[in-house]
Amino acid sequence: MSLDIKVTKTTEPRERPQDESKLGFGRIFTDHMFLMDHNEKEGWHNLRIVPFGYLPIHPASTVLHYGVEIFEGMKAYRNVKGEIVMFRPDENGKRMNNSAERLCLPEIDSQMWMEILDTLVKMEKDWVPYSEGSSLYIRPFEFGNDENLGVHAVHNTTFAVILSPSGAYYAEGINPVKIAIESRDVRAVRGGTGYAKCGGNYAASLRAGKVAAEHGYTQVLWLDGVERKYIEEVGAMNVMFKINGEIITPALTGSVLPGITRKSCIELLRDMGYKVTERLISVDEVIEAAKNGTLEEFWGTGTAAVVSPVGWLSYQGEEYTIGDGRIGEVTQKLYDTLTGIQWGHIEDTKNWIHKVC
Ligand SMILES: *Cc1c(COP(=O)(O)O)cnc(C)c1O
């Protein structure tokens, strides 16, 4: 298949950042972006790559009033062989379609998804940073764009992809983070949109994040929305606990986002011979394990950090140190293996790496 994408090149290419240590995350964008529109009659149409810039939006646009928006987050890397690659981009495409189904937005065919990403990333390949750990962050997103205030499934949708060269997540080495268990707000409930990657989930999470930050915690650990009893996940990461030698991660009950890093970590850990269990795990069980010393390791998994060790956990005014507050053995091994596959230090036997060019 070859898509008909109309390309309009910028006449004012921007200076690429020289100092990659100062990239940060999501602040700088490349010269071009991808856009297309959808309605029932025409399907996806007007596929175009245009100079990066503002989008004209009608003041009554659905997304501005009712938050009908879904997105994905992925990376393109420059690996040790000098190739530009992506990690399991087909999985992001499937998840985008699951999110679309939940919000009554149109789905994107898997071949079309891959061709859009390949075309745009290839065109912007000079923007993929060179230093190890840095990457080109890819943000595909889709939103309801009807120009009226009626509340109903949308008829007009816009899909876009923007690219942002971003710095290494662990510029100063892998430092364990401090996490606060949230007992007031909840992020999602079963039957809601927790499993969909939609903007509204983040909107609901900001207040708890702000309070946690004021107390010196970088992230919030969410509990289930019904009983506030079971562990769900952290802001933009799934979580895994090592208790008494066994690795436990919350089951995907509908309110937890099915992370691609989570899925990949489970597979790698099982390959390494660890017992990994997906089940409900209560906050009481975790706190008890933290108190009696059987909570050996605790980490988060997500595209941004890949694997992020948690050193400290707070719950109801008490703070618990995990292990000795330093990165644990399994956490380190998992980080090294997964980033090794992504950067090409370790052979990709699972066909997870997609070569762009
Ligand atoms: C994106 C996201 C994750 C991580 O998913 P990955 O596919 O591993 O990047 C976890 N939780 C939430 C809420 C997310 O939005």
The ligand as an SDF file (V2000), in Angstrom:
LIG
                    3D

 15 15  0  0  0  0  0  0  0  0999 V2000
    1.0440    5.5360   28.4030 C   0  0  0  0  0  0  0  0  0  0  0  0
    0.7010    5.0980   29.7800 C   0  0  0  0  0  0  0  0  0  0  0  0
    1.3770    4.0450   30.4340 C   0  0  0  0  0  0  0  0  0  0  0  0
    2.5770    3.3460   29.8440 C   0  0  0  0  0  0  0  0  0  0  0  0
    2.3260    2.6990   28.6380 O   0  0  0  0  0  0  0  0  0  0  0  0
    3.5540    2.3090   27.6810 P   0  0  0  0  0  0  0  0  0  0  0  0
    2.8750    1.7040   26.4970 O   0  0  0  0  0  0  0  0  0  0  0  0
    4.3810    1.3370   28.4230 O   0  0  0  0  0  0  0  0  0  0  0  0
    4.2780    3.5630   27.3740 O   0  0  0  0  0  0  0  0  0  0  0  0
    0.9330    3.6590   31.6810 C   0  0  0  0  0  0  0  0  0  0  0  0
   -0.0950    4.2920   32.3000 N   0  0  0  0  0  0  0  0  0  0  0  0
   -0.7400    5.3270   31.7290 C   0  0  0  0  0  0  0  0  0  0  0  0
   -1.8530    5.9760   32.4490 C   0  0  0  0  0  0  0  0  0  0  0  0
   -0.3800    5.7590   30.4580 C   0  0  0  0  0  0  0  0  0  0  0  0
   -1.0150    6.7900   29.9040 O   0  0  0  0  0  0  0  0  0  0  0  0
  1  2  1  0
  2  3  1  0
  2 14  2  0
  3  4  1  0
  3 10  2  0
  4  5  1  0
  5  6  1  0
  6  7  2  0
  6  8  1  0
  6  9  1  0
 10 11  1  0
 11 12  2  0
 12 13  1  0
 12 14  1  0
 14 15  1  0
M  END
$$$$
